[in-house]
């Protein structure tokens, strides 16, 4: 299977520059095994049934984009994830002058600096900052900005409105570089409607890393390696999901991040086990899903690992057809765009 198998042409005007307002006014393409149905996010309670369980990602996006200086050089830094030894894994831009042992001064960082511990050819590096804990978080609030996807047009960086728009209502545990965008469609009113229908909501955590912004660079997909991301499934969450399934309910992953957490934590029979750690699960067509019965997700970039995942879940040809329909019907694409509810192939 090759990268070109997951390409498609998208008119630029189909890329959403801001979310629907209110959030649950976004459109929803219901992709069943038999047909395509144009709906709205507010229709979700009637598309699900009593006893189903939605699984959402409760990660919270941090201001992960920093600007550093090394002499006259300006260096872009995108935080990825903290390491066990207290360093941070990051992605660097314009980093030719950032060699191991050298120090980068962070602009607007109130004295924050970073020492380069190691650097790889692909732009990845490990930095040790001169602050930790609350002091680091305070400096990050002063110096950092949201790392919005590059296809969202902004004159400079994220706007004050983005600070609210690019965070889900479930956001609780800090650590994500990018938002779990399927969760952006939810509002308190929609959650109340779902609860009134008897549909449960369970929360898992996957801190979306900076690797989500990187393109797949290998034509042969078997050669691609996913960047690891940190996550957790608590014992209480696992019990809630397993009870719903035992009682005949369907497990509905809200977003590809929730799905990857569930598939990582699932036993061979689909039972969800408590889990904490890192996952680099790469899902391609041919993957056997164990834990998820439905997937609510946004429309994904061509040639991306997320497009490969939804093709694995719903069927490659069915996803091709669904995306062609969405383009023709003027759906809005990507992080701030509309969504689809997928049934498994």
C-alpha positions as CSV (number, residue, x, y, z in Angstrom):
1,X,0.0,0.0,0.0
2,X,1.5,3.3,-1.1
3,X,1.1,7.0,0.0
4,X,-0.4,7.9,-3.4
5,X,-3.4,5.6,-2.6
6,X,-4.6,8.2,-0.1
7,X,-4.4,11.3,-2.1
8,X,-7.3,13.5,-3.2
9,X,-7.8,17.1,-4.5
10,X,-9.4,19.6,-2.2
11,X,-10.4,23.1,-3.4
12,X,-8.8,25.6,-0.9
13,X,-12.1,27.2,-0.3
14,X,-13.3,24.0,1.4
15,X,-10.8,24.5,4.3
16,X,-12.5,25.9,7.3
17,X,-10.9,29.0,8.8
18,X,-13.1,29.0,11.9
19,X,-15.6,26.7,13.5
20,X,-19.3,26.6,13.1
21,X,-21.2,28.8,15.6
22,X,-22.6,27.4,17.7
23,X,-20.3,24.5,17.6
24,X,-23.0,21.9,17.2
25,X,-24.4,23.6,14.1
26,X,-21.7,21.9,12.1
27,X,-22.7,19.5,9.3
28,X,-22.5,15.8,9.8
29,X,-22.1,13.3,7.0
30,X,-23.5,9.9,8.2
31,X,-21.6,7.2,6.3
32,X,-23.5,3.9,6.6
33,X,-22.7,0.7,4.8
34,X,-25.6,1.4,2.3
35,X,-25.7,5.1,1.8
36,X,-24.6,8.7,2.6
37,X,-26.9,11.0,4.6
38,X,-26.4,14.7,5.1
39,X,-27.2,15.7,8.7
40,X,-26.2,18.1,11.5
41,X,-24.2,17.5,14.6
42,X,-27.4,18.2,16.6
43,X,-28.9,15.1,15.0
44,X,-26.4,12.9,16.8
45,X,-28.8,11.8,19.6
46,X,-31.2,10.4,17.1
47,X,-28.4,8.6,15.2
48,X,-27.3,6.8,18.3
49,X,-29.4,4.6,20.6
50,X,-29.9,4.1,24.3
51,X,-27.0,2.3,25.9
52,X,-24.4,3.5,23.5
53,X,-21.2,5.0,25.0
54,X,-19.4,8.0,23.5
55,X,-15.7,8.1,24.3
56,X,-14.1,11.5,24.2
57,X,-10.5,12.8,24.6
58,X,-10.1,15.1,27.6
59,X,-6.7,16.4,26.8
60,X,-6.1,20.2,27.0
61,X,-4.0,22.1,24.4
62,X,-1.0,24.0,25.7
63,X,0.7,27.0,24.1
64,X,3.3,24.8,22.6
65,X,4.8,27.2,20.0
66,X,7.9,29.0,21.1
67,X,10.3,31.4,19.5
68,X,14.0,31.2,20.5
69,X,17.2,33.0,19.7
70,X,20.7,31.7,19.3
71,X,22.8,34.7,18.5
72,X,21.2,36.3,15.4
73,X,19.3,33.2,14.5
74,X,15.6,32.9,15.2
75,X,14.6,29.3,16.0
76,X,11.1,28.0,16.0
77,X,10.3,25.4,18.7
78,X,7.2,23.3,18.9
79,X,6.9,21.3,22.1
80,X,6.1,17.6,21.6
81,X,6.1,15.8,25.0
82,X,8.0,15.8,28.3
83,X,10.5,12.9,28.8
84,X,11.1,10.9,32.0
85,X,14.5,12.5,32.5
86,X,13.0,16.0,32.7
87,X,13.9,17.0,29.1
88,X,11.3,17.9,26.4
89,X,11.1,16.3,23.0
90,X,10.5,19.2,20.5
91,X,10.5,19.9,16.8
92,X,12.9,22.7,15.7
93,X,12.8,25.0,12.6
94,X,15.9,26.9,11.4
95,X,18.0,24.9,13.8
96,X,21.3,24.8,12.1
97,X,22.9,26.8,14.9
98,X,21.2,24.8,17.6
99,X,23.9,22.2,18.4
100,X,24.1,19.9,21.4
101,X,25.4,21.8,24.4
102,X,24.3,25.2,23.2
103,X,21.7,27.4,24.8
104,X,18.6,29.0,23.2
105,X,17.0,32.0,24.8
106,X,13.2,32.0,24.6
107,X,11.6,35.2,23.6
108,X,9.1,36.7,26.0
109,X,10.0,33.8,28.4
110,X,10.8,35.8,31.5
111,X,14.3,34.4,31.6
112,X,13.4,31.0,30.2
113,X,16.3,29.3,28.3
114,X,16.8,25.8,26.8
115,X,19.9,23.8,26.5
116,X,20.1,21.5,23.4
117,X,20.7,17.9,24.6
118,X,20.5,16.2,21.3
119,X,19.2,16.8,17.7
120,X,18.2,14.6,14.9
121,X,18.3,15.3,11.1
122,X,14.5,15.3,10.9
123,X,14.2,18.4,13.1
124,X,13.4,16.5,16.3
125,X,15.5,17.5,19.3
126,X,15.6,17.2,23.1
127,X,15.8,20.3,25.2
128,X,16.3,20.9,28.9
129,X,14.7,24.1,30.1
130,X,16.0,26.1,33.0
131,X,12.6,25.9,34.7
132,X,10.3,23.1,35.8
133,X,6.8,22.6,37.2
134,X,4.8,25.7,37.9
135,X,7.7,28.0,37.0
136,X,7.9,26.4,33.6
137,X,4.1,26.7,33.1
138,X,4.1,30.4,34.0
139,X,6.9,31.0,31.5
140,X,5.1,29.0,28.9
141,X,2.0,31.1,29.3
142,X,4.0,34.2,28.8
143,X,6.1,33.0,25.8
144,X,4.0,30.3,24.1
145,X,1.3,30.4,21.4
146,X,-1.1,27.8,20.1
147,X,0.4,25.7,17.4
148,X,-2.4,26.0,15.0
149,X,-2.3,23.8,11.9
150,X,-0.6,25.6,9.0
151,X,-3.7,25.4,6.8
152,X,-5.7,27.7,9.2
153,X,-4.9,31.2,7.8
154,X,-3.7,33.7,10.3
155,X,-1.7,36.8,9.7
156,X,0.7,36.1,12.6
157,X,-0.2,33.5,15.3
158,X,-3.4,32.3,16.8
159,X,-6.0,35.0,17.7
160,X,-7.6,35.5,21.1
161,X,-10.7,33.8,19.6
162,X,-8.6,30.8,18.7
163,X,-7.8,30.4,22.4
164,X,-11.4,29.4,23.0
165,X,-12.2,27.9,19.6
166,X,-9.3,25.4,19.6
167,X,-10.2,23.8,22.9
168,X,-12.9,21.2,23.5
169,X,-15.5,21.4,26.3
170,X,-13.9,18.3,27.7
171,X,-10.4,19.7,28.1
172,X,-9.1,18.9,31.5
173,X,-5.5,17.5,31.4
174,X,-2.8,19.7,29.9
175,X,-0.4,18.2,27.4
176,X,-1.7,18.4,23.8
177,X,0.0,20.3,21.1
178,X,-3.1,20.0,18.8
179,X,-6.8,19.8,19.7
180,X,-8.7,16.5,19.3
181,X,-10.9,18.2,16.8
182,X,-13.9,15.9,16.7
183,X,-14.6,17.0,20.3
184,X,-14.8,20.6,19.2
185,X,-18.3,20.0,17.9
186,X,-19.8,19.3,21.4
187,X,-21.7,21.8,23.5
188,X,-23.3,21.4,26.9
189,X,-26.8,21.4,25.3
190,X,-25.8,18.5,23.0
191,X,-24.3,16.6,25.9
192,X,-27.6,17.0,27.8
193,X,-29.5,15.8,24.8
194,X,-27.3,12.7,24.5
195,X,-27.6,12.0,28.3
196,X,-31.4,12.3,28.1
197,X,-31.4,9.7,25.4
198,X,-29.5,7.3,27.7
199,X,-26.1,7.7,25.9
200,X,-23.2,7.6,28.3
201,X,-20.0,9.6,27.9
202,X,-16.6,8.2,28.9
203,X,-13.3,10.1,29.0
204,X,-9.9,9.0,28.0
205,X,-6.7,11.1,27.5
206,X,-4.3,11.2,24.6
207,X,-2.0,14.1,24.4
208,X,-1.7,14.9,20.7
209,X,1.9,15.5,19.8
210,X,3.7,17.7,17.4
211,X,4.1,14.7,15.0
212,X,0.5,15.3,14.0
213,X,1.7,18.3,11.9
214,X,4.4,16.3,10.0
215,X,3.7,14.8,6.6
216,X,4.2,11.1,5.7
217,X,7.6,11.1,3.9
218,X,7.8,7.5,2.8
219,X,6.0,6.3,-0.3
220,X,5.8,2.8,1.1
221,X,3.6,3.1,4.2
222,X,5.2,0.1,5.9
223,X,8.3,2.3,6.3
224,X,6.5,5.1,8.1
225,X,6.9,5.4,11.9
226,X,4.4,7.2,14.0
227,X,5.5,9.6,16.7
228,X,4.6,8.3,20.2
229,X,1.9,10.1,22.2
230,X,1.1,9.8,25.9
231,X,-2.2,8.7,27.1
232,X,-4.3,7.1,29.9
233,X,-7.4,5.0,30.4
234,X,-8.5,4.9,34.1
235,X,-10.0,1.8,35.7
236,X,-13.3,3.7,36.1
237,X,-13.4,4.6,32.4
238,X,-12.5,1.0,31.4
239,X,-15.3,-0.3,33.6
240,X,-17.9,2.2,32.2
241,X,-17.0,1.2,28.6
242,X,-17.0,-2.5,29.3
243,X,-20.4,-2.3,31.1
244,X,-21.9,-0.5,28.1
245,X,-20.7,-3.1,25.7
246,X,-21.8,-6.0,27.9
247,X,-25.3,-4.5,28.0
248,X,-25.5,-4.3,24.2
249,X,-24.4,-0.7,23.8
250,X,-22.1,0.4,21.0
251,X,-18.8,2.2,21.6
252,X,-18.6,5.4,19.7
253,X,-15.1,6.9,19.5
254,X,-15.1,10.7,19.3
255,X,-12.1,11.3,17.1
256,X,-9.2,9.3,15.9
257,X,-7.3,10.0,19.1
258,X,-9.9,8.4,21.3
259,X,-10.0,5.4,18.9
260,X,-6.2,4.9,19.0
261,X,-6.3,5.0,22.8
262,X,-9.1,2.4,22.9
263,X,-7.4,0.1,20.4
264,X,-4.1,0.4,22.4
265,X,-5.8,-0.5,25.7
266,X,-8.0,-3.3,24.3
267,X,-7.5,-7.0,24.9
268,X,-7.9,-9.4,22.0
269,X,-11.7,-9.8,22.8
270,X,-12.2,-6.0,22.8
271,X,-12.3,-5.7,26.6
272,X,-10.8,-2.3,27.6
273,X,-8.0,-2.6,30.2
274,X,-6.7,0.2,32.4
275,X,-3.7,1.7,30.6
276,X,-1.1,4.4,30.9
277,X,1.9,5.0,28.7
278,X,2.8,5.8,25.1
279,X,1.3,4.6,21.9
280,X,2.6,4.7,18.4
281,X,-0.2,2.6,16.9
282,X,-0.4,3.1,13.1
283,X,-3.7,1.9,11.7
284,X,-3.9,1.0,8.0
285,X,-6.5,-0.8,5.9
286,X,-6.4,-4.5,7.0
287,X,-6.3,-3.6,10.7
288,X,-8.8,-5.6,12.8
289,X,-10.7,-3.3,15.1
290,X,-11.4,-4.7,18.5
291,X,-12.9,-1.9,20.7
292,X,-14.8,0.6,18.5
293,X,-18.2,0.3,16.8
294,X,-18.7,3.8,15.4
295,X,-16.3,6.7,14.7
296,X,-17.2,10.4,14.8
297,X,-14.4,12.3,13.1
298,X,-13.6,15.4,11.0
299,X,-12.4,15.3,7.4
300,X,-8.7,14.7,7.1
301,X,-5.8,15.8,5.0
302,X,-4.8,13.9,1.9
303,X,-1.9,11.6,2.3
304,X,-2.2,11.7,6.1
305,X,-2.2,8.8,8.7
306,X,-5.6,9.9,9.8
307,X,-7.1,9.4,6.4
308,X,-5.5,6.0,6.4
309,X,-7.1,5.2,9.7
310,X,-10.7,6.2,8.6
311,X,-10.1,4.2,5.4
312,X,-9.2,1.2,7.5
313,X,-12.4,1.7,9.7
314,X,-15.0,2.4,7.1
315,X,-13.5,0.9,3.9
316,X,-11.1,2.6,1.5
317,X,-13.6,3.0,-1.4
318,X,-16.4,4.1,0.9
319,X,-14.2,6.9,2.2
320,X,-13.3,7.9,-1.3
321,X,-16.9,8.2,-2.2
322,X,-17.8,10.0,1.1
323,X,-15.1,12.6,0.6
324,X,-16.1,13.2,-3.1
325,X,-19.6,13.7,-1.9
326,X,-18.5,16.1,0.9
327,X,-16.5,18.2,-1.5
328,X,-19.4,18.4,-4.0
329,X,-21.8,19.3,-1.2
330,X,-19.6,22.1,0.1
331,X,-18.7,20.5,3.5
332,X,-16.0,22.3,5.4
333,X,-12.8,20.4,5.9
334,X,-10.1,19.9,8.5
335,X,-9.7,21.0,12.2
336,X,-12.4,23.7,12.2
337,X,-14.6,21.9,9.7
338,X,-17.5,19.6,9.6
339,X,-17.6,15.9,10.7
340,X,-18.7,12.5,9.6
341,X,-20.1,9.6,11.6
342,X,-18.7,6.3,10.2
343,X,-20.0,2.8,10.4
344,X,-17.4,0.0,10.2
345,X,-16.8,-1.7,6.9
